[in-house]
Amino acid sequence: DIWFYDGPDFRIVQLIFPSTSGVWPWDAEADEWFRKRQPLLDTPPS
């Protein structure tokens, strides 16, 4: 909860993993299912 951090401005770390084929979520060959499972937190939802 944000109250724990005394507001919405706090640091986070996001771990992102490639697929078993070595494809990252931002790669052109990444399918939609894989991208939706690892949304990038620095990008507003579309």
N, C-alpha and C positions, 0 to 999 in steps of 0.2 A: 504494500500500500504506500501511496505517496506520502501520507502523514508521517510514516516512519523516517523518511528522508528529509522531512521538513520542507516539502515543496516539490515541484516538478523538475527542478534543475539538479540532476545528480548524474554521476558517471555510471556507465554500464559497459560490459564486455559481451560481444556477440560471437559465438562460435559457429562457424559455417563449415560444413563438410561437403566434399565432392561425392558424386555417386561412385558406385563400385567400378565404373568405367572411367573415372577421373574427370567427369564433367562437373563444373561448378554451376550454381544456380543462375549466374549471369551470362553463361556461355550460350551462344546462339543455338547449339544443339540440345540444350536442356529442355525437357518437355514441361508443359504447364503443370502437371501433377507435382513434379520435383520442385519447381519454383514456388508453388504455393505452400509447400511443406517447410520452406526455409525463407520466409520473407525477410528482406533486408530492413533493419529497423531505422536506418537513416533516410529511408524513402517513404513519403506519405503514401498511404494505401490508395490504390486506384479504383 
